[in-house]
Amino acid sequence: MPAEKIRVEVQGRSLDLSNLDKVLFPEAGFTKGEVIDYYTRIAPVLLPHLRDRALTRIRFPNGVDDKSFFEKNAPAATPDWVRVETLPAPGSSKARETVDYVVADDLPTLVWLANLAALELHTPQWRVGAEPDLMVVDLDPGAPAALPQCAQVALLMRDRLAADGLDSFPKTSGKKGMQLCCPIAGKQSADVASDYAHRIAAELERESPKTIVSKMAKKLRPGKVFIDWSQNNAAKTTVAPYSLRAQALPSVSTPLTWDEVAEFADGAVRRFSPAEVLERVDTYGDLLAPLLKGGPKLPV
């Protein structure tokens, strides 16, 4: 039976939405229509973090309990009004020299992607044609370490970065870890950002070797928090703020206050649902808005 389609107008663009009742998060009964509704309502704070960034999507056509796939290239039948940028593909697993990336600059593009069940949205630390304007460190706990330990390391990392004049802004990954995001000047290469983050991670590991690891080897991670400095590699992406995550229950990569990070460090951890994140935006606005204003050059 053909998929039922509904024609809608979004900021002057016509889109055909299909299968709005399809359940994409079975444990919660959360449907594709609810995914589209969430991304539409969160768009005012999400889109500024996507704008001008090559977008990698993780699509779940039949929901989070079924197969998924990463998508970098613009799919077949991409509308002609969707912005597509042909860019080099460093580290491509398929040996491509270039990729035709979608860039989500506007609400119609975001709704179109949500209709394709692009649940997760991932971006690099650079904007199209520019050097990185973000430095990101990913805090990944190795069991039995968990979010409380990530939060403890986040507080240490915040203070160490501040000593170099860098402001850092925390968010949950939406899964088991956290990320710290620092606005930087956009005048240095990804290699410079990666080297700096590596240096700071190794320094913290030396100071707290029982709880922190900066080396890539997975055998070293149990019971520790891995500070993943490699997120700043030009070929790497990080889940965007406010993106959904493909968990049994729908969760969101959620900006936090530093007071909340301190509460997490004391064990009061939680994940945030799409409805809760929308309420938080009503209360706080975009806690990551400072990322959009640029920052200092990194020490070398």
C-alpha positions as CSV (number, residue, x, y, z in Angstrom):
1,M,0.0,0.0,0.0
2,P,1.4,3.4,-1.0
3,A,2.5,5.6,2.0
4,E,-0.1,8.2,2.9
5,K,1.3,11.6,2.1
6,I,0.3,15.1,3.4
7,R,1.3,18.2,1.5
8,V,2.4,21.1,3.7
9,E,3.8,24.5,3.2
10,V,6.8,25.4,5.3
11,Q,8.1,29.0,4.9
12,G,7.0,29.0,1.3
13,R,8.3,25.5,0.4
14,S,6.0,22.6,-0.4
15,L,6.8,19.3,1.2
16,D,5.1,15.9,1.1
17,L,5.2,14.3,4.6
18,S,4.5,10.6,4.8
19,N,3.8,7.9,7.5
20,L,3.3,10.4,10.3
21,D,1.9,7.7,12.5
22,K,4.9,5.4,12.1
23,V,6.4,4.7,15.5
24,L,10.1,5.4,15.5
25,F,10.7,5.0,19.2
26,P,8.7,1.8,20.0
27,E,9.2,1.8,23.8
28,A,7.7,5.3,24.0
29,G,5.3,5.1,21.1
30,F,7.0,8.2,19.7
31,T,6.0,8.7,16.1
32,K,7.6,10.3,13.0
33,G,5.0,13.1,13.3
34,E,6.2,13.8,16.8
35,V,9.8,13.8,15.6
36,I,8.9,16.4,12.9
37,D,7.0,18.4,15.6
38,Y,10.0,18.4,17.9
39,Y,12.4,19.5,15.2
40,T,10.0,22.2,14.0
41,R,9.6,23.6,17.6
42,I,13.3,23.4,18.5
43,A,14.4,24.9,15.2
44,P,14.9,28.5,16.5
45,V,17.7,27.4,18.7
46,L,18.9,24.4,16.7
47,L,19.3,26.0,13.3
48,P,22.0,28.5,14.3
49,H,24.2,25.6,15.4
50,L,23.6,23.8,12.0
51,R,24.0,26.8,9.7
52,D,26.9,26.7,7.3
53,R,28.0,23.3,8.6
54,A,28.2,20.1,6.5
55,L,25.6,17.8,7.9
56,T,25.9,14.1,8.6
57,R,22.6,12.3,9.3
58,I,21.9,9.0,11.0
59,R,18.6,7.7,9.5
60,F,16.3,5.1,11.1
61,P,13.6,4.5,8.4
62,N,11.9,1.8,10.5
63,G,12.7,3.1,13.9
64,V,15.4,2.9,16.5
65,D,15.0,-0.9,17.0
66,D,15.7,-1.6,13.3
67,K,18.6,-0.9,10.9
68,S,20.1,2.6,10.6
69,F,22.6,4.1,8.3
70,F,24.9,7.1,8.2
71,E,24.3,9.5,5.3
72,K,26.6,12.3,4.2
73,N,25.8,12.6,0.5
74,A,22.5,14.4,-0.4
75,P,20.0,11.6,-1.1
76,A,18.3,11.0,-4.4
77,A,15.4,13.4,-5.1
78,T,16.8,16.1,-2.8
79,P,14.6,19.2,-3.5
80,D,16.4,21.8,-5.6
81,W,15.9,24.4,-2.8
82,V,18.0,22.4,-0.3
83,R,21.5,23.8,0.0
84,V,24.1,21.3,-1.1
85,E,27.8,21.9,-0.9
86,T,30.4,19.7,-2.7
87,L,33.4,19.5,-0.3
88,P,36.5,17.4,0.2
89,A,35.9,14.2,2.1
90,P,39.0,13.7,4.4
91,G,39.1,10.2,5.8
92,S,36.2,8.9,3.6
93,S,35.5,5.2,4.3
94,K,34.5,4.8,0.7
95,A,37.6,6.6,-0.8
96,R,35.5,9.4,-2.1
97,E,37.4,12.6,-3.0
98,T,34.3,14.8,-2.5
99,V,30.9,14.6,-0.8
100,D,27.7,16.5,-1.7
101,Y,26.8,17.5,1.8
102,V,23.4,18.8,2.8
103,V,23.6,22.1,4.8
104,A,20.5,22.7,7.0
105,D,20.2,26.5,7.0
106,D,16.4,26.7,7.3
107,L,13.3,25.2,8.7
108,P,12.0,23.6,5.4
109,T,15.3,21.6,5.1
110,L,15.0,20.5,8.8
111,V,11.4,19.3,8.3
112,W,12.4,17.5,5.1
113,L,15.2,15.7,6.9
114,A,12.9,14.8,9.8
115,N,10.5,13.3,7.3
116,L,13.3,11.1,6.1
117,A,13.7,9.8,9.7
118,A,17.1,11.5,10.0
119,L,16.8,11.3,13.8
120,E,20.4,12.2,14.6
121,L,22.2,15.3,13.2
122,H,26.0,15.5,13.4
123,T,28.2,18.4,12.4
124,P,32.0,19.2,12.2
125,Q,33.7,21.9,14.2
126,W,34.1,24.1,11.1
127,R,31.8,26.0,8.8
128,V,31.9,25.6,5.0
129,G,35.0,27.3,3.7
130,A,36.4,28.2,7.1
131,E,38.8,27.0,9.8
132,P,37.2,25.5,13.0
133,D,35.3,28.0,15.2
134,L,34.7,25.3,17.8
135,M,36.8,23.1,19.9
136,V,35.0,20.1,21.3
137,V,36.1,17.5,23.9
138,D,34.0,14.4,24.2
139,L,33.9,12.8,27.7
140,D,33.2,9.1,27.3
141,P,32.9,6.9,30.4
142,G,34.1,3.4,30.5
143,A,31.9,1.3,32.7
144,P,31.5,1.2,35.7
145,A,32.3,5.0,35.3
146,A,29.2,6.8,34.1
147,L,27.7,10.3,33.8
148,P,28.7,11.4,37.4
149,Q,32.3,10.7,36.6
150,C,32.0,12.6,33.3
151,A,30.6,15.6,35.2
152,Q,33.5,15.5,37.6
153,V,36.0,15.5,34.7
154,A,34.0,18.2,33.0
155,L,34.5,20.5,36.0
156,L,38.3,19.8,36.0
157,M,38.4,20.5,32.3
158,R,36.4,23.7,32.6
159,D,38.9,25.1,35.1
160,R,41.9,24.0,33.1
161,L,40.6,25.6,29.9
162,A,39.7,28.8,31.8
163,A,43.3,29.1,32.9
164,D,44.1,29.5,29.1
165,G,41.4,32.0,28.6
166,L,38.9,29.6,27.1
167,D,35.2,29.5,28.0
168,S,33.6,26.1,27.8
169,F,29.9,25.1,27.6
170,P,28.6,21.7,28.6
171,K,26.0,19.5,27.1
172,T,24.9,15.9,27.4
173,S,25.6,13.6,24.5
174,G,22.1,12.3,24.9
175,K,23.5,8.9,25.5
176,K,26.1,8.0,28.2
177,G,28.6,10.8,28.0
178,M,29.0,14.6,27.8
179,Q,30.7,17.2,25.6
180,L,32.4,20.5,26.3
181,C,32.3,23.0,23.5
182,C,34.6,26.0,23.4
183,P,34.2,28.9,20.9
184,I,37.5,29.7,19.2
185,A,38.7,32.2,16.7
186,G,38.4,30.3,13.5
187,K,41.9,31.2,12.5
188,Q,43.7,28.0,13.2
189,S,43.5,24.6,11.6
190,A,41.8,21.5,12.9
191,D,45.3,20.0,13.6
192,V,46.0,22.9,16.0
193,A,42.7,22.4,17.8
194,S,43.2,18.7,18.0
195,D,46.8,19.0,19.3
196,Y,45.8,21.5,21.9
197,A,42.9,19.3,23.2
198,H,45.2,16.3,23.2
199,R,47.8,18.2,25.3
200,I,45.2,19.3,27.9
201,A,43.7,15.8,28.0
202,A,47.2,14.3,28.6
203,E,47.9,16.8,31.3
204,L,44.7,16.0,33.2
205,E,45.4,12.3,32.8
206,R,48.8,12.8,34.5
207,E,47.1,14.7,37.4
208,S,44.3,12.1,37.8
209,P,45.5,8.8,36.3
210,K,43.0,6.7,38.2
211,T,40.0,8.4,36.8
212,I,41.1,10.0,33.4
213,V,42.5,8.5,30.3
214,S,43.6,10.3,27.1
215,K,44.9,7.4,25.1
216,M,42.8,5.8,22.4
217,A,43.2,2.2,23.5
218,K,39.8,0.9,24.6
219,K,41.5,-1.6,27.0
220,L,42.6,1.4,29.2
221,R,39.1,2.8,29.6
222,P,37.2,0.7,32.1
223,G,36.4,2.7,35.2
224,K,37.8,5.9,33.7
225,V,36.6,8.8,31.6
226,F,38.2,9.0,28.2
227,I,38.8,12.6,27.1
228,D,38.3,12.2,23.4
229,W,40.4,15.1,21.9
230,S,40.2,13.6,18.5
231,Q,36.7,15.1,17.9
232,N,38.6,18.1,16.5
233,N,40.0,16.1,13.6
234,A,38.7,17.7,10.3
235,A,37.0,14.4,9.4
236,K,35.2,14.0,12.7
237,T,31.7,15.2,13.6
238,T,29.9,15.6,16.9
239,V,26.2,15.3,17.6
240,A,24.6,18.8,17.3
241,P,23.1,20.5,20.3
242,Y,19.3,19.7,20.5
243,S,19.6,16.7,18.2
244,L,17.6,13.6,19.1
245,R,19.5,10.5,19.9
246,A,18.5,7.0,18.9
247,Q,17.8,5.5,22.4
248,A,15.0,3.2,23.4
249,L,13.3,6.3,24.8
250,P,13.8,9.5,22.8
251,S,16.5,11.6,24.4
252,V,18.3,14.8,23.3
253,S,21.8,16.2,23.4
254,T,21.0,18.8,26.0
255,P,22.8,22.0,26.9
256,L,23.4,22.2,30.7
257,T,24.2,24.9,33.2
258,W,27.4,24.5,35.2
259,D,25.3,24.2,38.4
260,E,23.6,21.2,36.8
261,V,27.0,19.7,35.9
262,A,27.9,20.0,39.6
263,E,24.7,18.2,40.5
264,F,25.5,15.5,38.0
265,A,28.9,15.1,39.6
266,D,27.1,14.5,42.9
267,G,25.1,11.7,41.3
268,A,21.9,13.6,40.4
269,V,22.1,12.6,36.7
270,R,19.3,12.4,34.2
271,R,18.5,12.4,30.5
272,F,16.1,14.8,29.0
273,S,13.2,14.1,26.8
274,P,12.2,16.2,23.8
275,A,9.3,17.8,25.7
276,E,11.6,18.6,28.6
277,V,14.2,20.2,26.3
278,L,11.5,22.4,24.8
279,E,10.5,23.5,28.3
280,R,14.2,24.2,29.1
281,V,14.5,26.5,26.1
282,D,11.5,28.4,27.2
283,T,13.2,28.8,30.6
284,Y,16.8,29.4,29.7
285,G,16.9,30.2,26.0
286,D,19.8,28.7,24.2
287,L,22.5,28.0,26.8
288,L,25.0,27.5,23.9
289,A,24.3,30.8,22.2
290,P,27.9,32.0,23.2
291,L,29.3,29.4,20.8
292,L,27.9,31.4,17.9
293,K,29.9,34.6,18.8
294,G,33.5,33.3,18.3
295,G,36.3,33.2,20.8
296,P,40.1,33.5,21.2
297,K,42.9,31.8,19.4
298,L,44.2,28.6,21.0
299,P,47.6,28.6,22.8
300,V,50.2,26.9,20.7
